[in-house]
Amino acid sequence: MPNQNQLEALLRQAARQLDTDPEKLKNAAQSGQLDSLIGGMNAGDAAKFRQVLSNKDAANKLLSTPQAQKLLEILLGPQKGGK
């Protein structure tokens, strides 16, 4: 399961990709108000993004993939005591 630092790194990366502030993205995700932030995405990507952000199990599954772990390692550097 990803730790808080990993989640924050992904939030920052997603915010950069969406050209928004990480805190604004976090608030939008928590309140379900994502439409204004994902307006530039194609419909399929936007739907997938909404689904993952609204489902904690789906987010954890995504973050546990080797690709996500590699991205986290690149963003955060190697983590002590494990992965």
N, C-alpha and C positions, 0 to 999 in steps of 0.2 A: 504494500500500500504506500502511495506517495506521502512524503512528509510535507509539512507546511512550507518549507523553503522551495520544494519542488513545485508545489501548487502556485506559489507566488511567482516563480520564474515563468511558468507557463502562462499565467495571467498577464505578466508583463509582455511576453512574446505575442500572445493573442492581441493584446491592446495595440502593440506596434503594427501588427498585420492589419488591424481594423482602423488604424490611424485615430486612436482615442486614448484617453487616460485610463490606466489600470484600475483606479478606484471607481471611475465611472462605469467601466465594463463589469466590475465585480458587483456594484450596486444594481446595474441593469440585469445581470444574471440572477441575482438573489430576488429581485422583485418581478422577474418575468418580463421586463420591458426591453427586450433585445431587438425589436424591429428597427429602431432608429440606428442601432449600431451595426446591424448586418445588412443594411440596405444595399450595399455594394456587392454583396455575394450573389452568385446565381442561386436559383430557388432550391436546387438539390443540396448544395453546400449549406445554405442557410438552415434548411430543415434538419440536416444532420447535426449542425452546430447547436441548434436549439435542443435537440433530443439529448445530446451528450451533456450539455450544461444543466439540464433539468433532471437528470437521473444520476444520482451519486454512484450507483453500481456501475453504470456505463462509463462514467468519468474515471473511476478507479480501474476498470478493465482497460480502458484506453491508455491510461498512464502507466500501466504495468507491462505494456508491450515493449519488446526490445528496442523498437524505433523510438518510442517516447523516452525510454530510459537513456538511450544514447543522446537524444536531444537535451535531456536534463543534465547529463554529464557535460555536454558542450557548454550549456548555459551556466551551470553552477560550478563546474570543475569536479574532479573526483571527490566523492564523499568519504570521509573517514569511517572506518568500522563497517565496511560492507560494499555495497553496490557502487 
